[in-house]
Amino acid sequence: MADVVRELGIAPATVIGSSYGGYAALFCAIRHPGIVGRLVLCEPPILPILTWTAEGREALDRFESGTLTPARAAFVAGDIRLGVGKFFDGVTGRAGMFALLSPSARERLMEAGEALRLEFLTPPDEYMPPISEEEIRSVKFPVLLIGGQKSPRYFALIADELERLLPDSRRATVPGAGHAMYAANPARFNRFVIEFISSGSGRDRA
């Protein structure tokens, strides 16, 4: 990401990262100062942050036992469809959601099934490195933290800690949406992002 921004000559860039893309975007901003000038994070699953509080640890334990462990077991057994389904249900926070998707939507998710299997079989520290409080505080530029109204609680707990530590952050909640907020309510999501990009800094809330 940093190399692309440098090659295009657009630093400091506005970077929008959703889910794991938000994790990568924040990590890039910390490790490559000057590359990012404004950041939009859409529910980045920075799970190590959940270990900082008692409520976070409880949420992480539930996510691990209810989602990550059964999904990993399915992938180890070679059942990619079951693994994708378990993971999708856990990220949406509602059991059985994968089965309720249209056949075409399920198949689109299955296109990433092999990549997800490889992720689950890789030690988490290799793709989810911990980020310290000091590193988060080092991000001085404006950051928008967007969440979905229907998303699982652990995403909000992560955003709470990010908001506490980021010197220039604000929050926005996309109504009627879950983790894929940009698809569930694109009009409101786009409005939040455009208003943030067009505004100055400050801790005002969208």
C-alpha positions as a LaTeX table, in Angstrom:
\begin{tabular}{lrrr}
\hline
Residue & $x$ (\AA) & $y$ (\AA) & $z$ (\AA) \\
\hline
Met1 & 0.00 & 0.00 & 0.00 \\
Ala2 & 2.78 & 2.41 & 0.91 \\
Asp3 & 4.66 & 1.64 & $-2.30$ \\
Val4 & 1.55 & 2.29 & $-4.42$ \\
Val5 & 0.98 & 5.68 & $-2.78$ \\
Arg6 & 4.63 & 6.62 & $-3.28$ \\
Glu7 & 4.63 & 5.46 & $-6.91$ \\
Leu8 & 1.50 & 7.47 & $-7.69$ \\
Gly9 & 2.91 & 10.52 & $-5.93$ \\
Ile10 & $-0.28$ & 11.15 & $-3.95$ \\
Ala11 & 1.04 & 11.17 & $-0.38$ \\
Pro12 & $-0.43$ & 12.01 & 2.04 \\
Ala13 & $-3.38$ & 10.02 & 0.73 \\
Thr14 & $-6.91$ & 9.53 & 1.99 \\
Val15 & $-7.19$ & 5.79 & 2.66 \\
Ile16 & $-10.44$ & 3.91 & 3.25 \\
Gly17 & $-10.16$ & 0.42 & 4.68 \\
Ser18 & $-13.01$ & $-1.98$ & 5.44 \\
Ser19 & $-12.69$ & $-4.99$ & 7.76 \\
Tyr20 & $-9.20$ & $-6.48$ & 7.41 \\
Gly21 & $-8.45$ & $-3.70$ & 4.93 \\
Gly22 & $-8.91$ & $-1.26$ & 7.82 \\
Tyr23 & $-6.44$ & $-3.25$ & 9.90 \\
Ala24 & $-3.91$ & $-3.05$ & 7.06 \\
Ala25 & $-4.59$ & 0.67 & 6.50 \\
Leu26 & $-3.99$ & 1.56 & 10.16 \\
Phe27 & $-0.86$ & $-0.58$ & 10.24 \\
Cys28 & 0.41 & 1.16 & 7.10 \\
Ala29 & $-0.26$ & 4.59 & 8.56 \\
Ile30 & 1.70 & 3.70 & 11.70 \\
Arg31 & 4.64 & 2.08 & 9.95 \\
His32 & 4.93 & 4.57 & 7.07 \\
Pro33 & 4.50 & 8.12 & 8.46 \\
Gly34 & 3.58 & 10.65 & 5.81 \\
Ile35 & 1.93 & 8.15 & 3.48 \\
Val36 & $-1.59$ & 8.58 & 4.92 \\
Gly37 & $-3.13$ & 11.98 & 5.60 \\
Arg38 & $-6.73$ & 11.00 & 6.37 \\
Leu39 & $-8.07$ & 7.58 & 7.29 \\
Val40 & $-11.48$ & 5.89 & 7.21 \\
Leu41 & $-11.66$ & 2.64 & 9.20 \\
Cys42 & $-14.74$ & 0.47 & 8.75 \\
Glu43 & $-14.84$ & $-2.00$ & 11.63 \\
Pro44 & $-11.21$ & $-3.17$ & 11.49 \\
Pro45 & $-11.03$ & $-6.56$ & 13.31 \\
Ile46 & $-8.01$ & $-5.67$ & 15.44 \\
Leu47 & $-8.71$ & $-8.55$ & 17.80 \\
Pro48 & $-5.63$ & $-7.97$ & 20.02 \\
Ile49 & $-7.26$ & $-4.73$ & 21.18 \\
Leu50 & $-10.06$ & $-6.76$ & 22.78 \\
Thr51 & $-7.58$ & $-8.17$ & 25.30 \\
Trp52 & $-7.20$ & $-4.71$ & 26.87 \\
Thr53 & $-10.51$ & $-4.76$ & 28.78 \\
Ala54 & $-12.59$ & $-7.32$ & 30.66 \\
Glu55 & $-15.59$ & $-6.82$ & 28.37 \\
Gly56 & $-13.32$ & $-7.10$ & 25.35 \\
Arg57 & $-11.81$ & $-10.35$ & 26.58 \\
Glu58 & $-15.28$ & $-11.81$ & 27.12 \\
Ala59 & $-16.33$ & $-10.77$ & 23.62 \\
Leu60 & $-13.15$ & $-12.23$ & 22.15 \\
Asp61 & $-13.70$ & $-15.52$ & 23.99 \\
Arg62 & $-17.24$ & $-15.75$ & 22.58 \\
Phe63 & $-16.04$ & $-14.97$ & 19.07 \\
Glu64 & $-13.23$ & $-17.50$ & 19.37 \\
Ser65 & $-15.45$ & $-20.31$ & 20.66 \\
Gly66 & $-18.49$ & $-19.52$ & 18.54 \\
Thr67 & $-16.87$ & $-18.56$ & 15.26 \\
Leu68 & $-13.12$ & $-18.95$ & 14.88 \\
Thr69 & $-12.77$ & $-22.41$ & 16.43 \\
Pro70 & $-15.61$ & $-24.09$ & 14.47 \\
Ala71 & $-14.59$ & $-22.34$ & 11.24 \\
Arg72 & $-10.98$ & $-23.43$ & 11.70 \\
Ala73 & $-12.08$ & $-27.02$ & 12.40 \\
Ala74 & $-14.11$ & $-27.04$ & 9.18 \\
Phe75 & $-11.17$ & $-25.75$ & 7.14 \\
Val76 & $-8.81$ & $-28.30$ & 8.70 \\
Ala77 & $-11.29$ & $-31.02$ & 7.75 \\
Gly78 & $-11.34$ & $-29.72$ & 4.18 \\
Asp79 & $-14.95$ & $-28.48$ & 4.31 \\
Ile80 & $-14.45$ & $-25.01$ & 2.83 \\
Arg81 & $-18.16$ & $-24.26$ & 2.44 \\
Leu82 & $-18.86$ & $-24.98$ & 6.10 \\
Gly83 & $-15.82$ & $-22.92$ & 7.13 \\
Val84 & $-16.93$ & $-19.92$ & 5.07 \\
Gly85 & $-20.46$ & $-20.26$ & 6.44 \\
Lys86 & $-19.34$ & $-20.38$ & 10.07 \\
Phe87 & $-17.10$ & $-17.36$ & 9.57 \\
Phe88 & $-19.77$ & $-15.35$ & 7.73 \\
Asp89 & $-22.35$ & $-16.04$ & 10.43 \\
Gly90 & $-19.87$ & $-14.98$ & 13.12 \\
Val91 & $-18.93$ & $-11.72$ & 11.40 \\
Thr92 & $-22.58$ & $-10.80$ & 10.83 \\
Gly93 & $-23.41$ & $-11.82$ & 14.39 \\
Arg94 & $-26.40$ & $-13.94$ & 13.38 \\
Ala95 & $-26.39$ & $-17.72$ & 13.07 \\
Gly96 & $-27.76$ & $-19.09$ & 9.82 \\
Met97 & $-27.18$ & $-15.94$ & 7.77 \\
Phe98 & $-24.98$ & $-17.71$ & 5.22 \\
Ala99 & $-27.76$ & $-20.19$ & 4.48 \\
Leu100 & $-30.24$ & $-17.34$ & 3.95 \\
Leu101 & $-28.14$ & $-15.71$ & 1.23 \\
Ser102 & $-29.12$ & $-16.14$ & $-2.38$ \\
Pro103 & $-27.24$ & $-18.90$ & $-4.25$ \\
Ser104 & $-25.34$ & $-16.28$ & $-6.27$ \\
Ala105 & $-24.30$ & $-14.39$ & $-3.11$ \\
Arg106 & $-23.08$ & $-17.60$ & $-1.48$ \\
Glu107 & $-21.05$ & $-18.46$ & $-4.55$ \\
Arg108 & $-19.45$ & $-15.01$ & $-4.58$ \\
Leu109 & $-18.33$ & $-15.58$ & $-1.01$ \\
Met110 & $-17.07$ & $-19.03$ & $-1.92$ \\
Glu111 & $-14.71$ & $-17.44$ & $-4.45$ \\
Ala112 & $-12.65$ & $-16.33$ & $-1.46$ \\
Gly113 & $-13.02$ & $-19.67$ & 0.31 \\
Glu114 & $-9.54$ & $-21.00$ & $-0.44$ \\
Ala115 & $-7.88$ & $-17.75$ & 0.62 \\
Leu116 & $-9.89$ & $-17.79$ & 3.85 \\
Arg117 & $-8.87$ & $-21.40$ & 4.46 \\
Leu118 & $-5.20$ & $-20.45$ & 4.13 \\
Glu119 & $-5.72$ & $-17.54$ & 6.52 \\
Phe120 & $-7.24$ & $-19.79$ & 9.16 \\
Leu121 & $-4.37$ & $-22.25$ & 8.84 \\
Thr122 & $-1.79$ & $-19.46$ & 9.32 \\
Pro123 & $-0.69$ & $-18.37$ & 12.83 \\
Pro124 & $-2.72$ & $-15.22$ & 13.63 \\
Asp125 & 0.33 & $-13.17$ & 14.64 \\
Glu126 & 1.54 & $-13.35$ & 11.04 \\
Tyr127 & $-1.44$ & $-11.39$ & 9.68 \\
Met128 & $-2.86$ & $-9.77$ & 12.83 \\
Pro129 & 0.18 & $-8.25$ & 14.51 \\
Pro130 & $-0.57$ & $-6.45$ & 17.77 \\
Ile131 & $-0.69$ & $-2.66$ & 17.70 \\
Ser132 & 0.27 & $-0.84$ & 20.89 \\
Glu133 & $-1.49$ & 2.10 & 22.49 \\
Glu134 & 1.57 & 4.25 & 21.83 \\
Glu135 & 1.50 & 3.36 & 18.12 \\
Ile136 & $-2.18$ & 4.28 & 17.84 \\
Arg137 & $-1.59$ & 7.59 & 19.62 \\
Ser138 & 1.10 & 8.39 & 17.05 \\
Val139 & $-1.58$ & 8.79 & 14.35 \\
Lys140 & $-2.16$ & 12.56 & 14.46 \\
Phe141 & $-4.23$ & 13.06 & 11.31 \\
Pro142 & $-8.07$ & 12.84 & 11.12 \\
Val143 & $-9.62$ & 9.37 & 11.37 \\
Leu144 & $-13.25$ & 8.39 & 10.81 \\
Leu145 & $-14.42$ & 5.21 & 12.55 \\
Ile146 & $-17.53$ & 3.81 & 10.86 \\
Gly147 & $-19.62$ & 0.99 & 12.31 \\
Gly148 & $-22.80$ & $-0.81$ & 11.33 \\
Gln149 & $-25.85$ & $-0.52$ & 13.55 \\
Lys150 & $-26.42$ & $-4.30$ & 13.41 \\
Ser151 & $-22.78$ & $-5.39$ & 13.69 \\
Pro152 & $-21.57$ & $-7.65$ & 16.53 \\
Arg153 & $-20.64$ & $-5.87$ & 19.75 \\
Tyr154 & $-16.91$ & $-6.64$ & 19.52 \\
Phe155 & $-16.50$ & $-4.27$ & 16.56 \\
Ala156 & $-17.82$ & $-1.39$ & 18.69 \\
Leu157 & $-15.49$ & $-2.34$ & 21.56 \\
Ile158 & $-12.51$ & $-2.13$ & 19.22 \\
Ala159 & $-13.73$ & 1.24 & 17.92 \\
Asp160 & $-14.14$ & 2.49 & 21.51 \\
Glu161 & $-10.46$ & 1.88 & 22.20 \\
Leu162 & $-9.38$ & 3.40 & 18.89 \\
Glu163 & $-11.46$ & 6.51 & 19.55 \\
Arg164 & $-9.98$ & 6.81 & 23.04 \\
Leu165 & $-6.42$ & 6.74 & 21.72 \\
Leu166 & $-6.61$ & 8.54 & 18.38 \\
Pro167 & $-6.05$ & 12.28 & 18.92 \\
Asp168 & $-8.27$ & 13.37 & 16.01 \\
Ser169 & $-11.07$ & 10.86 & 15.53 \\
Arg170 & $-14.82$ & 10.81 & 15.08 \\
Arg171 & $-17.47$ & 8.09 & 14.91 \\
Ala172 & $-20.34$ & 7.34 & 12.58 \\
Thr173 & $-22.92$ & 4.55 & 12.61 \\
Val174 & $-24.59$ & 3.35 & 9.43 \\
Pro175 & $-28.26$ & 2.65 & 10.27 \\
Gly176 & $-29.80$ & $-0.66$ & 9.31 \\
Ala177 & $-26.43$ & $-2.10$ & 8.32 \\
Gly178 & $-24.05$ & $-4.74$ & 9.57 \\
His179 & $-20.39$ & $-5.37$ & 8.81 \\
Ala180 & $-20.89$ & $-4.88$ & 5.03 \\
Met181 & $-22.28$ & $-1.41$ & 5.70 \\
Tyr182 & $-21.25$ & 0.00 & 2.32 \\
Ala183 & $-23.52$ & $-2.57$ & 0.63 \\
Ala184 & $-26.44$ & $-2.53$ & 3.07 \\
Asn185 & $-26.81$ & 1.27 & 3.13 \\
Pro186 & $-24.50$ & 2.77 & 0.49 \\
Ala187 & $-26.19$ & 6.17 & 0.46 \\
Arg188 & $-25.60$ & 6.83 & 4.16 \\
Phe189 & $-22.14$ & 5.24 & 4.09 \\
Asn190 & $-21.07$ & 7.40 & 1.16 \\
Arg191 & $-22.47$ & 10.51 & 2.81 \\
Phe192 & $-20.44$ & 9.91 & 5.97 \\
Val193 & $-17.25$ & 9.36 & 3.98 \\
Ile194 & $-17.73$ & 12.35 & 1.67 \\
Glu195 & $-18.55$ & 14.68 & 4.58 \\
Phe196 & $-15.46$ & 13.48 & 6.43 \\
Ile197 & $-13.17$ & 13.95 & 3.44 \\
Ser198 & $-14.59$ & 17.41 & 2.82 \\
Ser199 & $-14.41$ & 18.57 & 6.44 \\
Gly200 & $-11.60$ & 19.78 & 8.64 \\
Ser201 & $-10.24$ & 17.95 & 11.65 \\
Gly202 & $-11.83$ & 17.70 & 15.07 \\
Arg203 & $-13.65$ & 15.26 & 17.33 \\
Asp204 & $-17.13$ & 16.15 & 16.15 \\
Arg205 & $-19.31$ & 13.14 & 15.40 \\
Ala206 & $-20.91$ & 12.41 & 12.06 \\
\hline
\end{tabular}
